[in-house]
Amino acid sequence: MLRRVALAVAAALVLLPASATAATTDVSIGDDFFDPAATKVAQGDTVRWTNHGGSMHTTTGKVGLWDATLDEGQSFARLFPQAGSFGYLCRFHDEMTGTVRVPVKVSPASGSTTTVFTVTLGTSSAPSGFQYVVQKRKGTGAWSTYRITTASSVTFDPATNGTYSFRSKLQRISDGASSGYSPAKKVVVG
């Protein structure tokens, strides 16, 4: 009996889908730079800053989502669950700036006018006091606001064939301060 239970558990584990493992991207801090200064990560990935300089430095998000002061040799890590382009700086050295870019996800990548597409803005709802601003464009047309929401995703029901692009930013509700827009993702309808 015990052997049958063990075999059933083993069979179930083999059939479970492999979970995606979040990645960590390292950024080095020197005495007058972040390296790399621009980083692109997926939703749910982590960025870890390590101070390799001889001075004290910070990594400070321009929208107020994080602020860490690091002595030489210290590290700070932050999870990036939301889409956007998150600028940051060193509060002690204004010339030191960087950006973490997190794209939206769109699924499926193609379909017809009867397909319902899901645009994922984050691994969870917007943080308290923030909202997502989602923009859409058809072809190379102008960007327009598609949705403003705190939900982690929105759907798109296309009425016509074409290529559509989506991007998102995280905006503080109280004063409108926001990240930049995320890298865009496309879907093909038709």
Secondary structure as UniProt FT lines:
FT   HELIX           2..15
FT   STRAND          24..29
FT   STRAND          34..35
FT   STRAND          38..40
FT   TURN            43..44
FT   STRAND          45..51
FT   STRAND          57..61
FT   TURN            62..63
FT   STRAND          67..70
FT   TURN            72..73
FT   STRAND          75..80
FT   STRAND          84..90
FT   TURN            91..92
FT   STRAND          93..102
FT   STRAND          105..107
FT   STRAND          110..111
FT   TURN            113..114
FT   STRAND          117..120
FT   TURN            128..129
FT   STRAND          130..138
FT   TURN            139..140
FT   STRAND          144..149
FT   STRAND          153..156
FT   STRAND          162..172
FT   TURN            173..175
FT   STRAND          185..189
//
